[in-house]
Amino acid sequence: MRGGGSPEYKVSLETGARVLENLNRDIYEPRDILVSKAGIWHENGFEKPAERILKNVDVIFNALRGIYGEDGAAQKILDDQGALYTGSGRMVSRFAANKIISKKFYKRNGLKTPFAVSINLNDLSREAIREAYQAVPHPFVVKPATAGSSLGVGIAYSLPELEEFTVAAFEYSPSVLIEEYIPGKEATCGVVDYFRDRKNYSLIPISERHISEEEKEKIQAMAILAHNVLELRHYSSSDFIIHPKRDIFILETDALPPIHSRFVDSLKSVGARLSDFLHHVISLALNRK
């Protein structure tokens, strides 16, 4: 199932295409379920009601992204129709997709995350932005609270820039996070459930810069903890910043990481083929794990 009415429509199409290309045809008879930007469902190119499509499939691989796919809306439709599907359920997907809520889970469970304040659209004013300017260490990362793929993200170094980026970020979300900017090495780490005899198997962290074995091990432990405190299912991916003096910060967790991204590189790094991963995750869904 791919597409959906979010700004990440194209990313979802690409993720779904990668899934379709890598499914083992000796085991599966895949059907391309496309949800248009207007929310119209299609099966193999033909428009059909969602309930009719879902009655004739054994399991859904959820390749949706952003709004509708990661905020629990699509999962509600699947749950209402009694459909089995990969990835996390409705409520936990909604929590993970909201950076404000997920930060609360991180802090409550001892995961270090950058200091931030949030502004809701109803409270947006110059005074609210000035208060954030005074409360958060400079410079600032401005993020829509419920958008992915770096949509609407900007780094502000001054009050005018903070005002500009904050207003722009509201185009993607009804709430915005203003977060302290943490310089350092970026890393991404995936987690897969019930893989290689482990309840939570951490993939090797991927970074464009060298990171030590100690840093890798700590990131792996943090990724597993984030996966569990958010109560995610089947697989996830978390992003981190390694500060040279202030240790490792978790930034966010993706409950449905795009299959064409660093997640695939992580699979390769542990000798796992994408087709094997897809089969594993689909088996978890079919077995209601």
C-alpha positions as CSV (number, residue, x, y, z in Angstrom):
1,M,0.0,0.0,0.0
2,R,1.6,3.2,-1.1
3,G,0.8,6.9,-2.0
4,G,-1.4,8.8,0.3
5,G,-2.3,12.4,0.7
6,S,0.9,13.7,2.3
7,P,3.8,15.8,0.9
8,E,5.8,12.6,1.1
9,Y,3.6,11.0,-1.7
10,K,6.6,10.5,-4.0
11,V,8.7,8.9,-1.3
12,S,5.9,6.5,-0.5
13,L,5.6,5.6,-4.2
14,E,9.3,4.9,-4.4
15,T,9.2,2.8,-1.2
16,G,6.2,0.8,-2.4
17,A,8.0,0.2,-5.8
18,R,11.0,-1.1,-4.0
19,V,8.9,-3.5,-2.0
20,L,7.1,-4.7,-5.1
21,E,10.4,-5.3,-6.9
22,N,11.9,-7.3,-4.0
23,L,9.1,-9.6,-3.0
24,N,9.8,-13.2,-3.6
25,R,7.3,-14.2,-6.4
26,D,7.7,-17.9,-5.5
27,I,6.0,-17.1,-2.2
28,Y,3.8,-14.0,-2.8
29,E,1.3,-12.7,-5.4
30,P,1.7,-8.9,-4.8
31,R,-1.0,-6.4,-5.6
32,D,-0.2,-2.7,-6.0
33,I,-2.6,-0.8,-3.8
34,L,-2.3,2.9,-4.5
35,V,-4.0,5.6,-2.4
36,S,-4.2,8.8,-4.4
37,K,-3.5,12.2,-3.0
38,A,-7.3,12.7,-2.7
39,G,-7.6,9.5,-0.7
40,I,-9.0,7.3,-3.4
41,W,-8.0,3.7,-3.3
42,H,-6.8,1.7,-6.4
43,E,-5.8,-1.9,-6.9
44,N,-3.4,-2.7,-9.8
45,G,-4.5,0.6,-11.4
46,F,-8.3,0.2,-10.9
47,E,-10.3,2.4,-8.5
48,K,-12.0,0.3,-5.8
49,P,-13.4,0.9,-2.3
50,A,-10.9,0.2,0.4
51,E,-13.1,-2.5,2.1
52,R,-13.4,-4.4,-1.2
53,I,-9.6,-4.4,-1.7
54,L,-8.9,-5.4,1.9
55,K,-11.2,-8.4,1.8
56,N,-9.2,-10.0,-1.0
57,V,-5.7,-9.7,0.4
58,D,-4.0,-11.7,3.1
59,V,-1.7,-8.9,4.5
60,I,-0.8,-5.3,3.7
61,F,2.7,-4.1,3.5
62,N,2.3,-0.5,4.7
63,A,4.6,1.7,2.6
64,L,2.8,4.9,3.2
65,R,4.6,8.0,4.5
66,G,3.8,11.1,6.4
67,I,0.2,12.2,7.1
68,Y,-2.3,9.4,6.7
69,G,0.4,6.7,6.6
70,E,2.3,7.4,9.8
71,D,-0.2,9.3,11.9
72,G,-2.6,6.3,12.4
73,A,-5.3,7.3,9.9
74,A,-4.5,4.5,7.5
75,Q,-4.0,2.1,10.3
76,K,-7.5,2.9,11.6
77,I,-9.0,1.9,8.2
78,L,-7.0,-1.3,8.3
79,D,-8.0,-2.1,11.8
80,D,-11.7,-1.4,11.1
81,Q,-11.6,-3.9,8.2
82,G,-9.7,-6.5,10.3
83,A,-6.8,-6.4,7.9
84,L,-3.3,-7.6,8.9
85,Y,-0.5,-5.2,8.1
86,T,3.2,-4.5,8.6
87,G,4.5,-1.8,10.9
88,S,3.1,-0.3,14.1
89,G,-0.5,0.2,15.0
90,R,-2.7,3.2,15.1
91,M,-2.0,5.0,18.4
92,V,1.7,4.3,18.6
93,S,2.2,5.4,15.0
94,R,0.5,8.7,15.9
95,F,2.8,9.1,19.0
96,A,6.0,8.3,17.1
97,A,5.0,10.7,14.2
98,N,4.6,13.6,16.6
99,K,8.1,14.9,17.6
100,I,6.7,16.7,20.6
101,I,5.1,13.6,22.1
102,S,8.0,11.3,21.2
103,K,10.4,13.7,23.0
104,K,8.3,13.3,26.2
105,F,8.7,9.5,25.9
106,Y,12.5,9.9,25.3
107,K,13.0,12.1,28.4
108,R,10.8,10.0,30.6
109,N,13.0,7.0,29.8
110,G,16.4,8.6,30.1
111,L,17.1,9.1,26.4
112,K,19.1,12.3,25.9
113,T,17.4,14.6,23.4
114,P,17.9,18.3,22.5
115,F,16.1,20.9,24.5
116,A,13.1,22.3,22.7
117,V,9.9,24.3,23.0
118,S,6.8,23.9,20.9
119,I,4.2,26.4,19.5
120,N,0.7,25.5,18.4
121,L,-0.9,27.3,15.4
122,N,-3.5,28.8,17.7
123,D,-0.8,30.3,19.9
124,L,1.4,31.6,17.0
125,S,2.5,35.2,17.6
126,R,5.6,37.2,17.5
127,E,5.6,37.2,21.3
128,A,5.5,33.3,21.4
129,I,8.5,33.2,19.0
130,R,10.4,35.7,21.0
131,E,9.8,33.6,24.2
132,A,11.2,30.6,22.3
133,Y,14.1,32.7,21.2
134,Q,14.9,33.5,24.8
135,A,14.3,30.0,26.2
136,V,16.2,27.8,23.7
137,P,20.0,27.9,23.3
138,H,21.1,29.4,20.0
139,P,21.1,28.5,17.1
140,F,17.8,26.8,16.5
141,V,16.4,23.9,14.5
142,V,12.9,24.6,13.4
143,K,10.8,21.5,12.7
144,P,7.1,20.8,11.8
145,A,6.1,18.5,14.7
146,T,4.3,16.0,12.4
147,A,6.2,16.0,9.1
148,G,9.0,13.8,8.0
149,S,11.8,13.7,5.3
150,S,13.1,17.1,6.6
151,L,10.1,18.9,5.2
152,G,9.9,22.4,6.5
153,V,13.1,22.1,8.6
154,G,15.4,25.1,8.9
155,I,18.3,26.3,11.0
156,A,17.9,29.8,12.4
157,Y,20.7,32.0,13.7
158,S,18.7,35.1,14.5
159,L,15.3,36.2,15.6
160,P,14.2,37.3,12.1
161,E,15.3,33.9,10.8
162,L,13.5,32.1,13.6
163,E,10.3,34.1,12.8
164,E,10.6,33.3,9.1
165,F,11.3,29.5,9.5
166,T,8.6,29.1,12.2
167,V,5.9,30.6,10.1
168,A,7.0,28.5,7.1
169,A,7.0,25.3,9.1
170,F,3.3,25.7,9.9
171,E,2.6,24.9,6.3
172,Y,3.4,21.3,7.1
173,S,2.0,20.9,10.6
174,P,-0.4,22.5,13.1
175,S,2.4,22.6,15.7
176,V,6.1,23.4,15.4
177,L,9.2,22.4,17.4
178,I,11.9,24.9,18.1
179,E,15.0,22.9,19.2
180,E,18.5,23.7,20.1
181,Y,21.0,22.9,17.3
182,I,23.4,20.2,18.3
183,P,26.5,20.1,16.0
184,G,28.2,16.7,15.5
185,K,28.2,13.5,13.5
186,E,24.8,12.2,12.3
187,A,23.9,8.6,12.5
188,T,20.8,6.4,11.8
189,C,20.1,3.1,13.4
190,G,17.4,0.6,12.5
191,V,15.7,-2.0,14.7
192,V,14.0,-5.2,13.6
193,D,11.8,-7.4,15.8
194,Y,12.3,-11.1,16.3
195,F,15.2,-11.2,13.9
196,R,18.2,-13.6,14.3
197,D,16.8,-15.0,17.6
198,R,16.6,-11.6,19.3
199,K,13.4,-9.9,20.3
200,N,14.8,-6.6,19.2
201,Y,17.7,-6.8,16.7
202,S,19.7,-3.6,16.2
203,L,21.2,-3.0,12.8
204,I,24.6,-1.4,12.5
205,P,24.4,2.4,12.7
206,I,24.9,4.2,9.4
207,S,26.9,7.5,9.3
208,E,28.6,9.5,6.6
209,R,31.5,10.1,9.1
210,H,33.5,7.6,11.1
211,I,32.1,6.6,14.5
212,S,33.8,4.5,17.1
213,E,32.7,1.0,18.2
214,E,31.7,2.5,21.6
215,E,29.5,5.1,19.9
216,K,27.9,2.4,17.7
217,E,27.1,0.2,20.7
218,K,25.5,3.1,22.6
219,I,23.4,4.2,19.5
220,Q,22.2,0.6,19.1
221,A,21.1,0.4,22.7
222,M,19.4,3.8,22.4
223,A,17.6,2.8,19.2
224,I,16.2,-0.4,20.8
225,L,15.1,1.6,23.9
226,A,13.4,4.2,21.7
227,H,11.7,1.4,19.7
228,N,10.4,-0.1,22.9
229,V,9.3,3.0,24.9
230,L,7.3,4.1,21.9
231,E,5.9,0.5,21.7
232,L,6.7,0.2,18.0
233,R,6.2,-3.0,16.1
234,H,8.1,-5.0,13.5
235,Y,10.8,-2.4,12.6
236,S,11.8,1.2,13.1
237,S,14.7,3.6,12.6
238,S,16.0,6.4,14.8
239,D,18.2,9.4,14.0
240,F,21.0,10.6,16.3
241,I,23.6,13.3,16.7
242,I,27.0,12.6,18.3
243,H,28.3,15.7,19.9
244,P,32.1,15.7,20.5
245,K,31.7,16.7,24.2
246,R,28.0,16.3,25.2
247,D,27.5,12.7,24.2
248,I,24.8,11.2,22.0
249,F,21.4,12.8,21.4
250,I,18.4,11.1,19.8
251,L,16.5,13.3,17.4
252,E,13.5,11.3,16.2
253,T,12.2,7.8,15.5
254,D,10.6,6.8,12.2
255,A,8.0,4.1,12.7
256,L,7.9,3.4,8.9
257,P,11.4,4.2,7.6
258,P,11.4,4.4,3.8
259,I,12.8,1.3,2.3
260,H,15.0,3.1,-0.2
261,S,16.9,5.0,2.4
262,R,19.7,4.3,4.9
263,F,17.6,1.5,6.2
264,V,18.6,-0.7,3.2
265,D,22.2,0.2,3.7
266,S,21.9,-1.0,7.3
267,L,20.4,-4.3,6.2
268,K,23.3,-4.8,3.8
269,S,25.8,-4.1,6.5
270,V,24.6,-7.1,8.5
271,G,24.4,-9.3,5.5
272,A,20.6,-9.3,5.1
273,R,18.9,-9.1,1.7
274,L,16.0,-6.8,1.3
275,S,13.8,-9.7,0.1
276,D,14.6,-11.6,3.3
277,F,13.7,-8.6,5.4
278,L,10.4,-8.1,3.6
279,H,9.5,-11.8,4.0
280,H,10.4,-11.6,7.7
281,V,8.3,-8.5,8.4
282,I,5.3,-9.9,6.4
283,S,5.6,-13.2,8.4
284,L,5.4,-11.2,11.7
285,A,2.2,-9.5,10.5
286,L,0.6,-12.8,9.3
287,N,1.5,-14.3,12.7
288,R,0.1,-11.3,14.6
289,K,3.4,-10.6,16.3
